Amino acid sequence: MYPSSDAFLARARRGLRMVTAVLCGVLLIALTLVTVVDVVGRYFLSSPLPGASEYTELLLMSIIFCGLPAVCLDDGHISVDLVTGRLRGWWETAQLLFARLFVSVVLAIVAWQLWKHGSQLASYNEVTVYLRAPIGPFSKAAAVIAGACSIVTFIMAVMRLSRGREETA
């Protein structure tokens, strides 16, 4: 017997959320350690962590884009429901469809612009000042994640999947 597609999608959603939560947690711990080492080194040993600001920037960007898939799967985007909170039936479904399609288009534009910017940075061989780490691949990785999130959000809109938050209970 094959599991229903809804059950499979719910398990896939939970699995991806777990992976992103663990990855974001590891990155957040790394960011905390960089900050602690830098502050202790700066104020108690008069020797700050070399490249701490660049580590912080790269880790923060990584945390944001690694968490983006979970936000998309949960329909966790920022929204104001002054009017939409009262919608029921067909109107609620139409509003959810429109919101997901809108988010999908915005994420596609973000992915496209990030890819263009990453390509431009790579063509200049742009690197960070202290660590000399190339910046282009980071931008392109963020573009791939944003593009994947755009596709996932579009699929959720077209398949009219339930809101992710309802499954967490």
Secondary structure as a PSIPRED ss2 file (coil, helix, strand):
# PSIPRED VFORMAT (PSIPRED V4.0)

   1 M C   1.000  0.000  0.000
   2 Y C   1.000  0.000  0.000
   3 P C   1.000  0.000  0.000
   4 S C   1.000  0.000  0.000
   5 S H   0.000  1.000  0.000
   6 D H   0.000  1.000  0.000
   7 A H   0.000  1.000  0.000
   8 F H   0.000  1.000  0.000
   9 L H   0.000  1.000  0.000
  10 A H   0.000  1.000  0.000
  11 R H   0.000  1.000  0.000
  12 A H   0.000  1.000  0.000
  13 R H   0.000  1.000  0.000
  14 R H   0.000  1.000  0.000
  15 G H   0.000  1.000  0.000
  16 L H   0.000  1.000  0.000
  17 R H   0.000  1.000  0.000
  18 M H   0.000  1.000  0.000
  19 V H   0.000  1.000  0.000
  20 T H   0.000  1.000  0.000
  21 A H   0.000  1.000  0.000
  22 V H   0.000  1.000  0.000
  23 L H   0.000  1.000  0.000
  24 C H   0.000  1.000  0.000
  25 G H   0.000  1.000  0.000
  26 V H   0.000  1.000  0.000
  27 L H   0.000  1.000  0.000
  28 L H   0.000  1.000  0.000
  29 I H   0.000  1.000  0.000
  30 A H   0.000  1.000  0.000
  31 L H   0.000  1.000  0.000
  32 T H   0.000  1.000  0.000
  33 L H   0.000  1.000  0.000
  34 V H   0.000  1.000  0.000
  35 T H   0.000  1.000  0.000
  36 V H   0.000  1.000  0.000
  37 V H   0.000  1.000  0.000
  38 D H   0.000  1.000  0.000
  39 V H   0.000  1.000  0.000
  40 V H   0.000  1.000  0.000
  41 G H   0.000  1.000  0.000
  42 R H   0.000  1.000  0.000
  43 Y H   0.000  1.000  0.000
  44 F H   0.000  1.000  0.000
  45 L C   1.000  0.000  0.000
  46 S C   1.000  0.000  0.000
  47 S C   1.000  0.000  0.000
  48 P C   1.000  0.000  0.000
  49 L C   1.000  0.000  0.000
  50 P C   1.000  0.000  0.000
  51 G C   1.000  0.000  0.000
  52 A H   0.000  1.000  0.000
  53 S H   0.000  1.000  0.000
  54 E H   0.000  1.000  0.000
  55 Y H   0.000  1.000  0.000
  56 T H   0.000  1.000  0.000
  57 E H   0.000  1.000  0.000
  58 L H   0.000  1.000  0.000
  59 L H   0.000  1.000  0.000
  60 L H   0.000  1.000  0.000
  61 M H   0.000  1.000  0.000
  62 S H   0.000  1.000  0.000
  63 I H   0.000  1.000  0.000
  64 I H   0.000  1.000  0.000
  65 F H   0.000  1.000  0.000
  66 C H   0.000  1.000  0.000
  67 G H   0.000  1.000  0.000
  68 L H   0.000  1.000  0.000
  69 P H   0.000  1.000  0.000
  70 A H   0.000  1.000  0.000
  71 V H   0.000  1.000  0.000
  72 C H   0.000  1.000  0.000
  73 L H   0.000  1.000  0.000
  74 D C   1.000  0.000  0.000
  75 D C   1.000  0.000  0.000
  76 G C   1.000  0.000  0.000
  77 H C   1.000  0.000  0.000
  78 I C   1.000  0.000  0.000
  79 S C   1.000  0.000  0.000
  80 V C   1.000  0.000  0.000
  81 D C   1.000  0.000  0.000
  82 L C   1.000  0.000  0.000
  83 V C   1.000  0.000  0.000
  84 T H   0.000  1.000  0.000
  85 G H   0.000  1.000  0.000
  86 R H   0.000  1.000  0.000
  87 L C   1.000  0.000  0.000
  88 R C   1.000  0.000  0.000
  89 G C   1.000  0.000  0.000
  90 W H   0.000  1.000  0.000
  91 W H   0.000  1.000  0.000
  92 E H   0.000  1.000  0.000
  93 T H   0.000  1.000  0.000
  94 A H   0.000  1.000  0.000
  95 Q H   0.000  1.000  0.000
  96 L H   0.000  1.000  0.000
  97 L H   0.000  1.000  0.000
  98 F H   0.000  1.000  0.000
  99 A H   0.000  1.000  0.000
 100 R H   0.000  1.000  0.000
 101 L H   0.000  1.000  0.000
 102 F H   0.000  1.000  0.000
 103 V H   0.000  1.000  0.000
 104 S H   0.000  1.000  0.000
 105 V H   0.000  1.000  0.000
 106 V H   0.000  1.000  0.000
 107 L H   0.000  1.000  0.000
 108 A H   0.000  1.000  0.000
 109 I H   0.000  1.000  0.000
 110 V H   0.000  1.000  0.000
 111 A H   0.000  1.000  0.000
 112 W H   0.000  1.000  0.000
 113 Q H   0.000  1.000  0.000
 114 L H   0.000  1.000  0.000
 115 W H   0.000  1.000  0.000
 116 K H   0.000  1.000  0.000
 117 H H   0.000  1.000  0.000
 118 G H   0.000  1.000  0.000
 119 S H   0.000  1.000  0.000
 120 Q H   0.000  1.000  0.000
 121 L H   0.000  1.000  0.000
 122 A H   0.000  1.000  0.000
 123 S H   0.000  1.000  0.000
 124 Y C   1.000  0.000  0.000
 125 N C   1.000  0.000  0.000
 126 E C   1.000  0.000  0.000
 127 V E   0.000  0.000  1.000
 128 T C   1.000  0.000  0.000
 129 V C   1.000  0.000  0.000
 130 Y C   1.000  0.000  0.000
 131 L C   1.000  0.000  0.000
 132 R C   1.000  0.000  0.000
 133 A C   1.000  0.000  0.000
 134 P E   0.000  0.000  1.000
 135 I C   1.000  0.000  0.000
 136 G H   0.000  1.000  0.000
 137 P H   0.000  1.000  0.000
 138 F H   0.000  1.000  0.000
 139 S H   0.000  1.000  0.000
 140 K H   0.000  1.000  0.000
 141 A H   0.000  1.000  0.000
 142 A H   0.000  1.000  0.000
 143 A H   0.000  1.000  0.000
 144 V H   0.000  1.000  0.000
 145 I H   0.000  1.000  0.000
 146 A H   0.000  1.000  0.000
 147 G H   0.000  1.000  0.000
 148 A H   0.000  1.000  0.000
 149 C H   0.000  1.000  0.000
 150 S H   0.000  1.000  0.000
 151 I H   0.000  1.000  0.000
 152 V H   0.000  1.000  0.000
 153 T H   0.000  1.000  0.000
 154 F H   0.000  1.000  0.000
 155 I H   0.000  1.000  0.000
 156 M H   0.000  1.000  0.000
 157 A H   0.000  1.000  0.000
 158 V H   0.000  1.000  0.000
 159 M C   1.000  0.000  0.000
 160 R C   1.000  0.000  0.000
 161 L C   1.000  0.000  0.000
 162 S C   1.000  0.000  0.000
 163 R C   1.000  0.000  0.000
 164 G H   0.000  1.000  0.000
 165 R H   0.000  1.000  0.000
 166 E H   0.000  1.000  0.000
 167 E H   0.000  1.000  0.000
 168 T C   1.000  0.000  0.000
 169 A C   1.000  0.000  0.000
